[in-house]
Amino acid sequence: MNQSNTQPTSRAEQGFSFSRTYFEGLVDQALAHAKQLGASDAAAHASEGCGLSVSVRKGELENVERNRDKSLGITVHVGQRRGNASTSDFSPAGLAQTVQAAFDIARFTAEDPFAALPDEADIAPTSEHRQDLQLFFPWSINSDEAILLALRAESAALAVDKRISNSEGASVSAQQSHFFTAHTHGFRGGYASSRQSISVSPIAGKGKNMQRDAWYSSQRDAADLAPPEAIGRYAAERALSRLNARKIATTECPVLFESPLAAGLLGSFVQAISGGSLYRKSSFLLDSLGKPVFPKHIDILEDPFVKRGKGSSPFDDEGARVQARSVVDAGKVQGYFLGSYSARKLGLKSTGNSGGSHNLTLSSRLTRPGDDLDAMLQRLGTGLFVTELLGSGVNGVTGDYSRGASGFWVEKGQIAFPVEEITIAGNLKNMFKDIVAIGADTYNYGAKTVGSVLIKRMKLAGS
């Protein structure tokens, strides 16, 4: 291997072992070899990731982990047959063996008329994927500095109140990666990205009256992270607020989902109108295009081009064009989430969502700037404010929803007491239609941004 080809060649490659130029050459070699073997089409992807993670607990260091990984993946098409293989061996022999393996798999795989590269008309133009979405901010933090940040977060949590009796620890993570991908329909592109985070999980109380909670901050740029002391204090306040939790009797009432949990409701909607669920007919929202799924005041927007966005990308995993669009307008579904394969299976066009959604925002036309959490609790009146969900009781086929939950019982718009060991249940079809309000207390959870969500009525199973 030519050493000069493996060295970072620009600021955007600092901290990496392999340069963009090297990855381009590696991918081109893989594609050329696939063609030599007789492939009708091929796509290749080279990537590298590296990072540092540290964790502390009760003022002591627990773990320091450094990760560095690399991968080359190749997809080979032989007519309507497709094969995939990957390797971490970048040597000429390793590359040749991987391409051969993908070719052999393709030769003996059943034909699939939908398995093909994206249509040329759907490929992202070079002018689009060269724009700077500001996704890469290398964090030159060493292990000692990361440990200090984690200790500051945990120490701040423990100092809030004597009732903070223990800790499940605090952690700091600095991760970065880059890739290059190309295929024989002419697409070539790649970029670097980063993700930094600080988290802490304190425990309040003693004996049988113990409660834990956690908080974190995650950003592309470490300069945008919340101060570790603020993260620690807020996590401690959350844990303290859950002390002396009670059970409540089985009932039906309005339910307010805290904004981080509301992002999960949006995630269930995305899953239900994603290509794989739709063409397998395993979704409770089959044939929902153009139909009302939410009340008229609800909109969902997707924007892949948000600078520093956690779900931003100039193209999807296939190199297909992405676009800012309305997914739900006045309650009606305007589009699905489709890659090339699922689009062909459904007789539709790709929406540039191979690999998932991009920066979704769930909003209500009724939301006012002053609709913070206190205002949403007033709107809730008497009912349940949910701050934690347990289990994975969501049936994607039927929409049935049943989750263990804890949070707070609210009376006349004021938090009365914390509650635990309850189950909330409903059906997502009804829950979506019963969204009464969305708060202005927006929270970004991954690639989803949403405020607290108030649902008119759900079943609560308690004591």
DACORZI-V844045 format. One record per backbone hydrogen bond with DSSP energy under -0.5 kcal/mol. CO is the residue of the C=O (numbers start at 1). NH is the residue of the N-H. E is the energy in kcal/mol with one decimal. If there is no record, write none. Layout:
# DACORZI-V844045
CO;NH;E
CO;NH;E
This chain:
# DACORZI-V844045
1;3;-0.6
2;5;-1.4
2;6;-0.6
3;6;-1.3
3;7;-0.6
5;19;-0.7
10;13;-2.0
11;14;-1.7
13;16;-2.0
19;23;-2.1
20;24;-2.4
21;25;-2.0
22;26;-2.4
23;27;-2.7
24;28;-2.5
25;29;-2.2
26;30;-2.0
27;31;-2.5
28;32;-2.5
29;33;-2.4
30;34;-2.2
31;35;-2.1
32;36;-2.1
33;37;-1.8
34;38;-0.7
34;39;-2.4
35;38;-0.8
41;77;-2.9
42;184;-2.2
43;75;-3.1
44;182;-2.1
45;73;-2.9
46;180;-2.4
47;71;-2.2
48;178;-2.2
49;69;-2.6
50;176;-2.5
51;67;-2.0
52;174;-2.9
53;65;-3.3
54;172;-2.0
55;62;-2.8
55;63;-1.8
56;170;-2.1
57;60;-1.6
60;57;-2.8
63;55;-2.2
65;53;-2.7
67;51;-2.1
69;49;-2.5
71;47;-2.6
72;87;-2.1
73;45;-2.4
74;85;-1.8
75;43;-2.3
76;83;-2.4
77;40;-2.5
77;41;-1.5
77;79;-0.5
78;81;-1.4
80;112;-3.4
81;78;-2.7
83;76;-2.9
85;74;-2.7
87;72;-2.6
88;90;-0.8
91;95;-2.8
92;96;-2.4
93;97;-2.3
94;98;-1.9
95;99;-2.4
96;100;-2.3
97;101;-2.3
98;102;-2.3
99;103;-2.3
100;104;-2.7
101;105;-2.3
102;106;-2.2
103;107;-2.1
104;108;-1.2
106;109;-1.1
112;115;-1.7
114;116;-1.1
119;122;-2.0
119;123;-0.5
120;123;-1.0
122;321;-3.6
125;128;-1.1
125;129;-1.7
126;130;-0.8
128;131;-1.4
131;133;-0.9
133;308;-2.8
135;137;-0.6
135;194;-2.0
138;140;-0.7
139;141;-2.2
142;146;-2.3
143;147;-2.7
144;148;-2.0
145;149;-1.9
146;150;-2.3
147;151;-2.6
148;152;-2.3
149;153;-2.0
150;154;-2.4
151;155;-3.0
152;156;-2.0
153;157;-1.6
154;158;-2.5
155;159;-1.5
157;160;-1.1
161;164;-1.9
163;165;-1.4
163;205;-3.0
166;203;-2.6
169;201;-2.3
170;56;-2.7
171;199;-2.4
172;54;-2.5
173;197;-2.4
174;52;-2.3
175;195;-2.5
176;50;-2.7
177;193;-2.8
178;48;-2.2
180;46;-2.8
181;189;-2.4
182;44;-2.7
183;186;-1.6
187;183;-1.7
189;181;-3.1
191;179;-1.3
193;177;-2.5
195;175;-2.1
196;219;-2.3
197;173;-2.5
198;217;-2.4
199;171;-2.4
200;215;-1.9
201;168;-3.2
202;213;-1.7
203;165;-0.9
203;166;-1.7
204;211;-2.5
206;209;-1.6
208;210;-1.0
209;206;-0.7
211;204;-3.6
215;200;-2.1
217;198;-2.1
219;196;-3.3
221;224;-2.1
222;225;-1.4
227;231;-2.0
228;232;-2.4
229;233;-2.6
230;234;-2.2
231;235;-2.2
232;236;-2.2
233;237;-2.5
234;238;-2.1
235;239;-2.1
236;240;-2.8
237;241;-2.0
238;242;-0.6
239;242;-1.1
240;243;-1.6
242;245;-0.7
246;420;-2.3
248;463;-2.3
251;460;-3.3
253;458;-2.3
254;384;-2.1
255;257;-0.6
255;455;-3.1
256;258;-0.5
256;386;-2.7
257;453;-1.7
258;261;-1.0
258;262;-2.1
259;263;-1.3
261;264;-1.3
261;265;-0.9
262;266;-1.7
263;267;-2.0
264;268;-1.9
265;269;-1.6
266;270;-2.3
267;271;-2.4
268;272;-1.7
269;273;-1.5
271;274;-1.2
273;337;-2.1
274;278;-2.0
275;279;-2.9
276;280;-1.3
277;282;-2.8
278;281;-1.0
283;286;-0.7
285;288;-1.0
288;291;-2.4
288;333;-0.5
291;333;-2.2
295;298;-1.8
297;365;-3.2
298;331;-2.4
299;363;-2.6
300;327;-2.5
300;328;-1.9
301;361;-2.2
302;325;-2.3
303;306;-0.8
304;313;-1.7
306;309;-2.0
309;312;-1.2
316;319;-2.0
319;124;-2.6
320;316;-2.0
325;302;-2.7
325;327;-0.6
327;334;-3.7
327;335;-1.1
328;300;-2.3
329;332;-2.1
331;293;-2.8
331;294;-2.0
332;329;-2.4
333;290;-3.2
336;338;-0.6
337;275;-2.6
338;351;-1.6
338;352;-0.5
338;353;-2.1
339;343;-2.2
340;344;-2.2
341;345;-2.1
342;346;-1.6
343;347;-0.6
343;348;-3.3
344;347;-0.8
353;355;-0.6
353;356;-2.3
354;317;-2.5
358;303;-1.1
359;303;-1.6
360;449;-2.7
361;301;-2.1
361;363;-0.5
362;451;-0.5
363;299;-2.5
364;367;-1.2
368;371;-2.2
370;372;-2.3
371;440;-3.5
371;441;-0.6
372;376;-2.1
373;377;-2.3
374;378;-1.9
375;379;-2.0
376;380;-2.2
377;381;-2.0
380;382;-1.0
381;383;-0.5
381;413;-2.9
382;254;-0.6
383;410;-3.1
384;256;-3.1
384;386;-0.6
385;408;-2.6
386;258;-2.3
388;406;-1.9
390;404;-1.5
392;394;-2.0
393;402;-3.0
394;396;-0.8
395;399;-2.9
396;284;-1.3
399;428;-3.4
400;395;-2.9
401;426;-2.4
403;424;-2.5
404;390;-3.1
405;422;-1.6
406;387;-2.1
406;388;-1.8
407;419;-2.3
408;385;-2.9
409;416;-3.2
409;417;-1.2
410;383;-1.9
411;414;-1.7
414;411;-2.7
417;409;-3.0
418;246;-2.5
419;407;-2.2
422;405;-2.7
423;461;-3.2
424;403;-2.2
425;459;-2.1
426;401;-3.0
427;430;-0.6
427;431;-2.8
428;432;-2.9
429;433;-1.6
430;434;-1.7
432;295;-0.7
432;435;-1.3
434;436;-0.6
434;456;-2.6
437;454;-2.7
440;442;-2.0
443;445;-0.7
443;450;-1.9
444;446;-0.6
445;448;-1.4
447;360;-2.9
448;445;-3.3
449;362;-2.1
450;443;-1.8
452;439;-2.9
453;257;-3.1
453;455;-0.6
454;436;-2.9
454;437;-1.1
455;255;-2.2
458;253;-2.0
459;425;-2.5
460;251;-2.1
460;462;-0.7
461;423;-1.9
